[in-house]
């Protein structure tokens, strides 16, 4: 019966189209027109989640490089759209139908037009090989197959069957597999070679991202937090992967290295002024002090805590991850801070002043809460820990952070501007240690400067070399 069900599902689901890259038949469940429509629909969702980076010159530059490579692809007649997203996340990705995105976060770590072309070429490879279409078709097939099977075997429609369905769908949607990532690398290398770039730029980009991951692993260990891993782009294999080296080597076999265009100066000129890390509209961090211009607030978090400035929350985590402190905002609170605290179910609130602002402090065995009124809003700073002992250990740090909250002063408003990459020529005696001393990046500045200049872990700038600094 199971064999019959599977066979029936396969017959009903049979749908094949010629792969533009291999010329072989692929199992897909949408036409090219439908593929473009899917990309267009999801493009709207992407732009709701991420802002488009507001720098027309940079957008035009990235689009120009992308279109140049796309013309050399297996699907040159597809209308490609390249967009720089305003996020510090380190990533790039593609939607079906030619919608390709690169974050300003990853662009900060690139150092030439060829490397930018390597990232875009890789994503174009996903589009030309129809990886997203094939993945979505497989997901649809799994869901339809389970629905058909449940007609004959009711147990599949039960909670157990639902869990199986979720596992199957989750596996299909979790990202591209290593073989597809390698194919995107191979295709990207071919497109780079056809466009006059060095295919080896792809392996250089992978090396840069692996260095970034290594640096973050070191910082995570020091800060007692989990490693921040990027997903998707080049995440599934190292730069010394044998099959990757072979694929890149094959792509460059028929091109002369002397003819390769590197475009370092062109890329750095386009990058000059790029926002680095947080943008001002979500507030900024300077030496663990959070400043927000629109809200008009500032709060100093403990020096060695890791602060996460996310679109929907602001949270700080202690060095070993024992305690955390979150900032929440409530509009139009009623009553006094103490009365509002009682509405939250927090008894025992003590009326206090925090930098002249009306506030309430609630010191409980399992949490410490500060409620501070400013304008028409209540700012709630809530500290918690995994254990009561952990909360007791960090009690003074949490209360100090709550009491540091204040209205943004005029002298602090200049700090709200986002950090930016600036291109400087290295002068006599310049070292990354010396540049780090005047950098606003704090104690990790030296590592960051080496990373963004592709000289990690111990390289130094040469006299006259154009390097990135953060101002």
DOBAVEX-756828 format. One line per field, with one value per residue (C-alpha): residue number from 1; x, y, z. Coordinates in Angstrom, 1 decimal. Each point is the difference from the previous one (the first is absolute). Layout:
residues N
pos = c(NUM,...)
x = c(X,...)
y = c(Y,...)
z = c(Z,...)
This chain:
residues 471
pos = c(1,2,3,4,5,6,7,8,9,10,11,12,13,14,15,16,17,18,19,20,21,22,23,24,25,26,27,28,29,30,31,32,33,34,35,36,37,38,39,40,41,42,43,44,45,46,47,48,49,50,51,52,53,54,55,56,57,58,59,60,61,62,63,64,65,66,67,68,69,70,71,72,73,74,75,76,77,78,79,80,81,82,83,84,85,86,87,88,89,90,91,92,93,94,95,96,97,98,99,100,101,102,103,104,105,106,107,108,109,110,111,112,113,114,115,116,117,118,119,120,121,122,123,124,125,126,127,128,129,130,131,132,133,134,135,136,137,138,139,140,141,142,143,144,145,146,147,148,149,150,151,152,153,154,155,156,157,158,159,160,161,162,163,164,165,166,167,168,169,170,171,172,173,174,175,176,177,178,179,180,181,182,183,184,185,186,187,188,189,190,191,192,193,194,195,196,197,198,199,200,201,202,203,204,205,206,207,208,209,210,211,212,213,214,215,216,217,218,219,220,221,222,223,224,225,226,227,228,229,230,231,232,233,234,235,236,237,238,239,240,241,242,243,244,245,246,247,248,249,250,251,252,253,254,255,256,257,258,259,260,261,262,263,264,265,266,267,268,269,270,271,272,273,274,275,276,277,278,279,280,281,282,283,284,285,286,287,288,289,290,291,292,293,294,295,296,297,298,299,300,301,302,303,304,305,306,307,308,309,310,311,312,313,314,315,316,317,318,319,320,321,322,323,324,325,326,327,328,329,330,331,332,333,334,335,336,337,338,339,340,341,342,343,344,345,346,347,348,349,350,351,352,353,354,355,356,357,358,359,360,361,362,363,364,365,366,367,368,369,370,371,372,373,374,375,376,377,378,379,380,381,382,383,384,385,386,387,388,389,390,391,392,393,394,395,396,397,398,399,400,401,402,403,404,405,406,407,408,409,410,411,412,413,414,415,416,417,418,419,420,421,422,423,424,425,426,427,428,429,430,431,432,433,434,435,436,437,438,439,440,441,442,443,444,445,446,447,448,449,450,451,452,453,454,455,456,457,458,459,460,461,462,463,464,465,466,467,468,469,470,471)
x = c(0.0,2.8,1.7,-3.3,-0.4,3.5,-0.3,-3.4,1.5,2.9,-2.3,-2.2,3.0,2.0,1.0,3.2,1.8,3.4,2.7,1.5,3.5,0.2,-2.6,-1.3,-3.6,-0.8,-2.9,-1.7,-3.6,0.1,0.6,2.6,-2.9,-1.2,3.6,0.3,-3.4,1.2,3.2,-2.0,-2.4,2.8,2.0,-2.8,0.4,3.8,-0.4,-2.4,2.5,3.1,0.3,1.6,3.3,-0.5,3.1,-0.9,3.6,0.8,-3.2,0.8,3.6,-1.1,-2.7,2.5,2.4,-2.9,-1.5,3.5,0.3,-3.6,0.4,2.7,-2.3,-2.1,-3.1,1.0,-3.5,-1.4,-0.5,2.3,-0.5,2.9,-0.7,2.3,-1.8,0.5,1.0,3.3,-0.7,2.7,-1.9,-1.2,-2.9,-2.1,-3.7,-1.4,-0.4,3.2,-0.5,3.4,0.9,3.3,0.3,2.1,1.3,1.8,1.2,2.0,2.2,0.6,3.0,-0.4,-2.5,1.1,-1.0,-3.4,-0.4,0.8,-2.8,-2.5,1.2,-0.7,-3.5,-0.6,1.1,-2.9,-2.4,1.2,0.1,-3.6,1.0,-2.8,-2.6,1.2,0.0,-3.5,-1.3,1.4,-1.7,-3.3,0.4,0.6,-3.1,-2.2,1.4,-0.8,-3.6,-0.6,1.5,-2.3,-3.0,1.1,1.8,-1.9,2.8,2.1,-2.5,0.4,2.3,2.8,-0.5,0.0,3.4,1.4,-1.4,1.7,3.3,-0.1,-1.0,2.5,2.8,-0.9,-0.2,3.0,2.4,1.9,2.0,3.7,-0.3,-2.2,2.3,3.0,-1.9,-0.7,3.7,0.9,-2.5,1.1,3.6,-0.9,-2.0,2.9,2.4,-2.3,-0.4,3.8,0.3,2.3,-2.1,2.3,-1.8,-2.7,2.5,1.4,-3.5,-0.6,3.4,-1.0,-3.3,1.6,2.4,-2.9,-1.6,3.2,0.3,-3.6,0.6,2.9,-2.1,-2.9,2.3,1.2,-3.6,-1.5,-2.6,-1.0,1.8,-1.8,0.0,-1.1,-2.3,-0.1,2.9,3.1,-1.0,0.2,3.7,3.5,2.1,2.4,-2.7,1.6,-3.1,-0.3,3.7,-0.5,-3.2,1.7,3.1,-2.0,-1.8,3.2,1.8,-0.8,0.6,3.2,0.8,1.4,-3.4,-1.9,-1.5,0.4,-1.7,1.3,0.1,-3.4,-1.5,1.5,-1.1,-3.6,0.2,1.3,-2.6,-1.8,-1.8,1.8,-1.9,-3.2,-1.7,-1.3,-3.7,0.3,2.3,3.7,2.4,3.2,2.1,-3.1,-2.0,-3.2,-1.2,-3.2,-0.6,-3.7,-0.9,2.3,1.5,3.3,0.9,3.4,0.2,2.7,3.4,0.5,-3.6,-1.0,-2.6,-2.4,-1.7,-2.7,-2.9,-2.6,2.0,3.1,1.6,3.3,1.5,2.6,3.4,-0.8,-3.6,-1.3,-2.1,-1.7,-1.5,-2.7,-1.4,-3.7,-2.1,-3.7,-1.9,-2.4,0.4,-2.7,0.7,3.4,2.9,-0.8,-3.7,1.0,2.3,-2.9,-2.0,2.7,-0.4,3.2,-0.7,2.5,0.9,2.1,-0.4,3.3,1.5,2.3,2.0,-2.9,-2.6,-3.0,0.7,-0.7,2.4,-1.1,2.6,-1.4,1.8,-0.5,0.2,1.0,-2.2,0.3,-3.0,1.0,-2.4,1.3,-2.4,-3.0,1.8,1.0,3.4,0.2,3.4,-0.4,2.9,-0.2,2.3,0.0,0.2,-0.6,3.7,0.8,-2.4,1.6,3.5,-1.0,-2.4,2.2,0.8,-3.7,-1.0,2.9,-1.2,-3.6,1.3,2.1,-3.1,-0.3,-1.4,2.4,2.1,0.9,3.6,-0.9,-2.0,3.1,0.6,-3.2,1.3,0.9,3.6,1.3,2.8,2.5,2.8,3.4,3.5,2.3,2.6,3.5,-0.3,-3.6,-0.8,-3.4,0.8,0.6,-3.1,-2.0,0.9,-2.0,-2.8,-3.5,-0.3,1.3,2.1,-0.5,1.0,3.4,-1.6,-2.8,2.5,2.0,-3.1,-1.5,3.3,0.6,3.1,-1.2,1.4,3.4,0.5,1.0,-0.7,2.8,1.0,-2.4,-2.4,-3.7,-1.6,-3.4,-0.4,-3.1,-1.0)
y = c(0.0,2.4,-0.8,0.7,3.3,1.2,-1.1,1.8,3.1,0.0,-0.4,2.9,2.2,-0.7,3.4,0.5,2.8,0.4,1.3,3.2,-1.0,-3.7,-0.5,-3.0,-0.4,1.4,-0.6,3.4,1.1,3.5,1.7,2.8,2.5,-1.5,0.0,3.8,0.5,-1.9,2.1,3.2,-0.9,-1.0,3.1,2.0,-2.0,0.4,3.8,-0.1,-1.8,2.0,3.6,0.7,1.8,3.7,0.7,0.2,0.1,-3.3,-1.6,0.9,-1.3,-3.4,-0.2,0.8,-2.8,-2.4,0.7,-0.4,-3.6,-0.9,0.6,-2.8,-2.4,-2.9,2.1,3.4,1.0,-0.2,3.4,0.1,2.5,0.6,1.7,1.1,-0.5,2.3,-2.6,-0.8,-3.7,-1.8,-1.6,-0.1,-2.0,-0.5,-0.5,-1.9,2.2,2.0,2.0,0.2,1.7,0.9,1.6,3.0,-2.2,-2.4,2.8,1.5,-3.1,-0.1,1.8,0.0,0.1,-3.6,-1.1,1.7,-1.7,-3.3,0.4,1.1,-2.7,-2.6,1.2,0.2,-3.6,-0.9,1.7,-1.4,-3.6,0.7,-1.2,1.9,-1.3,-3.6,0.4,1.5,-2.7,-2.7,1.6,0.1,-3.6,-1.1,1.8,-1.3,-3.5,0.0,1.3,-2.8,-2.6,1.1,-0.9,-3.7,0.0,2.2,-0.2,2.2,2.8,-0.4,2.0,-2.5,0.5,3.8,-0.3,-2.0,2.6,2.8,-1.9,-0.5,3.6,1.3,-2.0,1.3,3.6,0.1,1.2,-1.3,-3.1,-0.2,-1.3,2.9,2.5,-1.5,0.1,3.7,0.5,-1.8,2.1,3.2,-0.7,-0.7,3.3,1.9,-1.4,0.9,3.6,0.6,-0.6,-2.4,-3.1,-0.4,3.0,-2.5,-1.9,3.3,1.0,-3.3,0.4,3.5,-1.3,-3.0,2.5,2.1,-3.1,-0.9,3.4,-0.1,-3.4,1.5,3.0,-2.4,-2.0,3.1,1.4,-3.3,0.0,-2.2,0.3,2.2,-2.2,1.3,-2.2,-0.6,1.7,-2.2,-1.4,-3.7,-0.4,1.4,1.9,-2.9,-2.4,-2.3,0.0,3.8,0.5,-2.3,1.8,3.4,-1.2,-1.4,3.3,2.0,-2.5,1.9,3.5,1.9,1.3,3.2,0.7,-0.2,3.2,0.3,3.4,0.7,3.8,0.1,-2.1,1.9,3.3,-1.4,-1.2,3.3,1.2,-3.4,-0.3,-2.5,-2.1,1.7,2.7,3.1,-0.7,-3.0,1.8,-0.6,-1.5,1.8,-1.8,-1.9,3.2,0.0,3.3,0.5,3.4,-0.4,-1.3,2.4,-2.4,-1.5,-2.9,-1.4,-3.8,-1.8,0.2,-3.7,-0.9,-0.9,2.4,-1.1,2.9,-1.8,1.5,-1.0,-0.1,1.2,-2.5,-0.3,-3.3,-0.5,-1.4,-3.6,0.2,-0.2,3.2,2.3,3.4,1.0,3.4,0.2,3.1,0.6,2.9,2.2,-1.7,0.8,1.3,0.4,-2.4,-1.8,-0.3,-1.2,-2.6,-1.3,-0.3,-2.3,-2.1,1.2,0.7,1.7,2.7,2.8,3.5,1.5,2.6,-1.1,3.0,2.2,-2.2,-1.6,-3.7,-3.1,-2.7,-3.5,-2.3,-3.5,-3.4,-1.1,3.4,3.6,2.5,3.7,2.0,3.4,2.6,2.4,2.0,-2.1,-3.3,-2.5,-1.6,-3.3,-1.5,-3.6,-2.0,-3.8,-2.9,-3.8,-0.4,2.2,-0.3,1.3,3.0,0.7,-0.1,2.6,2.0,3.1,0.0,-0.2,2.8,2.2,-0.5,1.0,3.0,1.1,0.5,3.7,2.4,0.5,3.1,2.5,-0.9,-3.7,0.5,-0.1,-3.5,-1.2,0.2,-3.4,-1.1,0.0,-1.5,2.5,-0.7,1.4,-0.5,-1.6,2.4,-0.6,-1.9,-1.0,-3.3,-1.5,0.2,3.7,0.5,-1.9,2.4,2.8,-2.3,0.1,-3.8,-0.5,-2.9,-2.2,2.8,-1.5,-3.3,1.8,2.3,-3.0,-1.9,2.7,0.6,-3.8,0.0,-2.2,-1.3,1.9,2.0,3.6,2.9,1.0,3.6,1.5,-3.0,1.1,-1.4,0.1,1.7,0.6,3.5)
z = c(0.0,0.9,-3.3,-1.8,1.7,-0.7,-3.7,-0.3,1.6,-2.4,-3.0,1.1,0.8,-3.1,-1.5,-1.9,-1.6,-1.7,2.4,-1.7,1.3,-0.6,-2.7,1.9,1.3,3.4,2.3,0.3,0.5,-1.4,-3.3,-0.4,0.2,3.3,1.2,-0.6,1.7,3.1,0.1,-0.4,2.8,2.4,-1.0,1.7,3.1,0.1,-0.3,2.9,2.2,-1.2,-1.1,-3.4,0.6,-0.9,-2.2,-3.7,-1.2,1.9,-1.2,-3.6,0.4,1.3,-2.6,-2.8,1.2,0.4,-3.5,-1.5,1.4,-0.6,-3.8,0.1,1.7,-1.3,0.3,-1.4,-1.1,3.6,1.5,3.1,2.8,2.5,3.3,2.9,3.3,3.0,2.6,1.7,-0.5,-2.1,-2.8,-3.6,-1.4,-3.1,-0.6,-3.0,-3.1,0.3,3.2,1.6,3.3,1.7,3.4,0.8,2.8,-2.3,-2.3,2.9,-0.1,-3.8,-1.5,-3.8,-2.8,-0.8,3.5,-0.4,-3.3,1.7,2.5,-2.7,-2.4,2.6,0.5,-3.7,-0.1,2.4,-2.4,-3.2,1.4,1.4,3.4,1.7,-2.4,0.4,3.7,0.1,-2.4,2.3,2.9,-1.9,-1.0,3.6,1.2,-2.8,0.4,3.7,-0.7,-2.6,2.3,2.9,-2.1,0.0,3.4,2.4,2.6,-2.2,0.6,3.8,2.2,-0.7,-3.7,0.5,1.7,-2.9,-2.4,2.0,0.0,-3.7,-0.8,2.5,-1.6,-3.4,1.0,2.3,-2.8,-3.0,0.4,-0.6,-3.5,-1.0,1.7,-1.9,-3.3,0.7,0.7,-3.3,-2.0,1.7,-0.9,-3.6,-0.2,1.6,-2.5,-2.9,1.4,0.3,3.8,1.7,1.0,3.1,1.4,1.2,2.1,1.4,1.1,1.7,1.8,1.2,1.4,1.7,1.7,1.1,1.5,1.8,1.4,1.2,1.6,2.0,1.1,0.9,2.2,1.8,0.4,1.0,-2.8,-2.9,-3.3,-2.6,-3.1,-3.4,-2.1,-3.7,-1.7,-0.1,3.4,-1.0,-1.1,0.7,-2.5,-0.3,-1.0,-2.7,-2.2,0.3,-1.0,-3.0,-1.1,0.3,-1.8,-2.9,-0.4,-0.2,-2.3,-3.2,1.3,0.5,3.5,-1.6,-1.5,3.3,1.3,3.8,0.5,3.5,-0.4,-1.6,2.7,2.9,-1.6,-0.1,3.6,1.5,2.4,0.4,3.4,2.2,2.6,1.4,-1.9,1.9,-0.4,2.4,2.4,0.3,2.4,1.1,2.7,1.1,0.4,-2.0,-1.6,-1.9,-1.6,-0.9,3.4,1.7,2.4,1.2,2.2,1.1,0.1,2.0,-1.8,-0.6,-0.9,-3.6,-1.3,-2.8,-1.8,-2.0,-2.0,2.6,3.3,1.8,2.3,1.9,1.1,2.8,-0.8,0.8,-1.1,3.6,-0.1,-2.5,-0.1,-2.5,-0.9,-0.9,-0.9,0.8,-1.5,2.0,3.5,2.6,3.5,1.7,-0.6,3.3,-1.0,-3.4,1.6,2.0,-3.2,-1.2,3.1,1.6,3.7,2.3,-2.6,1.5,-1.4,-1.1,-2.3,-2.8,-1.3,1.0,-1.7,1.9,0.5,2.0,1.0,0.7,1.7,0.0,0.7,-3.6,-1.9,0.3,-1.9,-0.6,-1.3,-1.3,-1.4,-2.7,-2.1,-1.0,0.4,2.7,-0.3,1.7,0.8,1.3,1.3,0.4,0.5,-0.4,3.8,3.1,0.7,-3.4,0.5,3.4,-1.6,-2.7,2.1,0.3,-3.7,-0.9,2.4,-1.2,-3.6,1.0,1.8,-3.0,-2.1,-1.0,-2.6,-2.8,0.5,-2.7,0.3,-0.6,-3.2,-2.1,1.3,-1.6,-3.5,-1.4,-0.4,-3.6,-2.0,-1.3,-2.4,1.0,-1.3,2.6,1.3,1.4,3.3,-0.4,1.6,0.8,3.7,-0.3,-2.2,2.6,2.7,-1.7,-1.3,1.4,-0.3,3.6,1.2,-3.2,-2.3,-1.0,-1.1,-1.9,-1.9,-1.1,-1.0,-2.2,-1.7,-0.6,2.2,2.8,2.3,0.1,-3.2,0.0,-2.4,-2.4,-0.6,-2.5,0.0,-0.2,3.1,1.7,3.3,2.1,1.0)
